[in-house]
Amino acid sequence: MTAWYENDTFWEEVAPVLFTKARMEEAATDVEQILKLLAPAPGAALLDMGCGCGRHCLEFARRGFRVTGVDRTARYLEMAKSQAAERGLEAEWVRADMREFRREGAFDIAVNLLTTFGYFEDTSDDRRIVKNVFDSLAPGGRFLMDIMGKEILARIYRERDWHEEPDGTILLEERRATQDWSKLDVRWIVLSGARRCEHRLALRLYSATDLKTLLADVGFKDVKAYGSLANAPYDHEARRLVLLGRKA
């Protein structure tokens, strides 16, 4: 049986939920905040590991960075290429699994955004991803990771929820924390017009301490945690878990 994260049908059917007009527009603000945190040199080489449809890549490219977007979903990369052509932007698009992509010392910055992490059943796969990023950075390069931290999820936890997008697409979501709050089992039902699709997925949950330890074990130095891309503290009001580490 194909794992949910390797199921192309899943990624294609949930695209209307993941890439709404509002989320596409939020990418510009996200990138501005990331650049304030990182203060990279102009024209730096940037890796977006798990880039999806490339919305952040395009914003980085628009600001003059040399961007490489990596994702395993062909449809998402097609969307990214189309948007890049439409906007007259250049970026490299690589279809690859995050567990496999590695380009020794090629990048000054790497990002992994919006909980594009914790998918895999084997925890060693998560470590492989972080190690691939580490190896792909040049000395002095920095890695920014943005996920929904375990502490935040515990604070806002709801077993069931639903959202309606402006285009009428409805997402029904059912959640269950399992394995002593180390995993979150999720059931999604997407309703779009007369179409209904249902999928089950599972995410590994990480606390700030868990991820700081993982990044440090792989080799990152000066690992810091923030509560948002806007440099908020990671405390009881944190909205996201943002980790920033440096390759010595």
C-alpha positions in Angstrom: 0.0 0.0 0.0 1.3 3.4 -1.0 2.1 5.7 2.0 0.0 8.9 2.0 3.0 11.1 1.5 3.9 9.2 -1.7 0.3 9.3 -3.1 0.2 11.7 -6.0 -3.6 11.6 -6.0 -3.6 12.9 -2.4 -1.4 15.9 -3.2 -3.4 16.8 -6.3 -6.8 16.6 -4.5 -5.7 18.7 -1.5 -4.1 21.4 -3.7 -7.2 23.6 -3.5 -6.9 23.6 0.3 -3.2 24.0 0.5 -2.8 26.7 -2.1 -5.7 29.0 -1.7 -5.5 32.6 -3.0 -4.9 33.9 0.5 -2.1 31.5 1.2 -0.5 32.3 -2.2 -0.6 36.0 -1.3 0.8 35.4 2.2 4.1 34.1 0.7 5.3 37.7 0.1 5.0 38.6 3.8 6.5 35.3 4.8 9.6 36.0 2.7 10.0 39.5 3.9 10.0 38.2 7.5 12.4 35.4 6.6 14.9 37.8 5.0 14.8 40.1 8.1 15.7 37.0 10.2 18.5 35.8 7.9 19.8 39.1 6.4 21.4 37.2 3.5 23.8 38.6 1.0 22.2 39.8 -2.3 22.0 37.1 -4.9 22.6 34.3 -2.4 21.9 30.7 -3.4 18.7 29.4 -1.7 17.2 26.0 -1.4 13.5 25.5 -0.6 13.3 21.8 0.5 9.7 20.8 -0.1 8.7 23.8 -2.1 5.2 22.7 -3.2 3.9 24.9 -5.9 6.8 27.3 -5.5 5.0 30.3 -3.9 7.9 31.2 -1.6 10.5 30.3 -4.3 9.0 32.9 -6.6 9.1 35.6 -4.0 12.7 34.9 -3.3 13.5 34.9 -7.0 11.7 38.2 -7.4 14.1 39.6 -4.9 17.2 38.5 -6.9 18.1 35.2 -5.1 19.3 32.2 -7.0 16.6 29.7 -6.1 16.3 25.9 -6.3 12.9 24.4 -5.4 12.7 20.7 -4.5 9.5 18.7 -4.4 8.4 15.2 -5.3 5.0 16.1 -6.7 5.2 16.7 -10.5 1.9 18.6 -10.6 3.2 21.1 -8.0 6.4 21.7 -10.0 4.3 22.2 -13.2 2.3 24.9 -11.3 5.6 26.5 -10.1 7.1 26.6 -13.6 3.9 28.1 -15.1 3.8 30.8 -12.5 7.5 31.6 -13.0 7.1 31.9 -16.7 4.0 34.1 -16.3 5.9 36.4 -13.9 9.2 36.4 -15.9 11.1 34.8 -13.0 13.9 32.3 -13.1 14.3 29.4 -10.7 15.5 25.8 -10.8 12.9 23.2 -10.2 14.0 19.7 -9.1 11.6 16.7 -8.8 13.1 14.7 -5.9 12.3 13.2 -2.5 13.7 15.3 0.4 15.2 12.1 1.8 17.3 11.8 -1.3 18.2 15.3 -2.5 21.6 16.5 -1.6 24.0 18.9 -3.3 27.2 19.3 -1.5 28.0 22.8 -0.3 25.8 24.5 -3.0 23.6 26.8 -1.0 23.9 29.8 1.3 20.4 29.5 2.7 17.9 26.6 3.0 14.3 26.7 4.1 11.7 24.1 5.0 8.3 25.9 5.4 4.8 25.4 6.6 5.2 21.9 8.3 6.8 20.2 5.3 8.4 17.9 7.8 7.5 14.9 10.0 5.7 13.0 7.3 7.6 9.7 7.4 7.0 6.6 9.4 10.7 6.1 10.3 12.2 8.9 12.4 15.6 8.2 10.7 14.1 9.7 7.6 13.5 13.0 9.3 17.2 13.0 10.4 18.2 12.2 6.8 16.4 15.3 5.5 18.1 17.6 8.0 21.5 16.0 7.2 20.8 16.5 3.5 20.2 20.1 4.1 23.3 20.4 6.3 25.5 18.8 3.6 23.9 21.0 0.9 24.8 24.2 2.7 28.2 26.0 2.2 30.2 26.8 5.4 28.4 29.6 7.2 25.1 28.7 5.5 21.9 28.9 7.5 18.8 26.7 7.7 15.3 28.0 8.6 12.6 25.5 9.5 8.9 26.4 10.1 6.5 23.9 11.6 3.5 23.7 13.9 5.2 22.8 17.2 3.8 20.2 19.6 3.4 22.8 22.3 1.2 25.0 20.1 -0.9 22.0 18.9 -1.5 20.9 22.5 -2.7 24.4 23.3 -5.1 24.8 20.4 -6.1 21.2 20.0 -9.5 20.4 18.6 -10.7 16.9 17.7 -12.8 18.2 14.8 -12.8 21.3 12.7 -14.0 22.6 9.3 -13.0 25.5 7.0 -14.7 27.0 4.0 -12.6 28.7 1.4 -13.8 31.7 -0.7 -14.3 29.4 -3.7 -16.7 27.2 -1.8 -14.3 24.3 -1.1 -14.9 22.9 2.3 -12.3 21.0 4.4 -13.6 18.8 7.2 -10.7 17.7 9.5 -10.6 15.1 12.3 -7.5 14.8 14.5 -6.3 12.3 17.1 -3.1 12.6 19.1 -1.4 9.2 19.4 1.7 7.5 20.7 2.0 9.8 23.8 1.6 12.9 21.7 4.4 12.0 19.3 2.1 11.6 16.3 -1.1 13.2 15.0 -3.4 11.1 13.0 -5.6 13.2 10.7 -8.6 12.5 8.5 -9.4 15.0 5.7 -12.6 15.2 3.8 -12.5 17.8 0.9 -15.8 18.9 -0.6 -15.6 20.9 -3.8 -18.9 21.3 -5.7 -20.3 17.7 -6.2 -16.9 16.2 -5.7 -15.9 14.6 -2.4 -12.5 13.1 -1.6 -11.2 11.6 1.7 -7.7 11.0 2.9 -5.9 9.9 6.0 -2.4 11.2 7.0 -0.2 11.2 10.0 2.4 13.7 11.2 5.2 13.3 13.7 5.1 16.0 16.3 8.1 17.8 17.5 8.7 20.2 20.4 11.2 23.0 20.2 13.6 21.0 22.3 13.2 18.0 20.1 14.0 19.9 16.9 16.9 21.9 18.5 18.4 18.6 19.6 18.0 17.1 16.1 19.6 20.1 14.3 22.4 20.2 16.8 23.1 16.4 16.5 23.4 16.8 12.7 25.9 19.6 13.2 24.1 22.9 13.2 25.4 25.5 15.6 23.7 28.4 17.4 20.2 26.8 17.0 17.5 29.2 18.1 13.7 28.8 18.3 11.2 31.6 17.5 7.4 31.8 17.9 6.8 33.2 14.4 8.7 34.2 11.3 8.4 37.8 12.7 11.0 36.9 15.4 8.4 36.5 18.3 9.6 34.4 21.3 8.7 30.8 21.5 6.4 31.0 24.5 2.7 30.4 25.4 1.6 32.8 22.7 3.7 31.4 19.9 1.9 30.8 16.6 4.5 28.7 14.9 7.8 26.9 15.7 10.6 28.5 13.7 14.1 27.0 14.1 17.2 28.7 12.8 20.6 27.0 12.7 24.0 27.7 11.2 26.6 25.4 9.5 30.0 26.3 10.9 
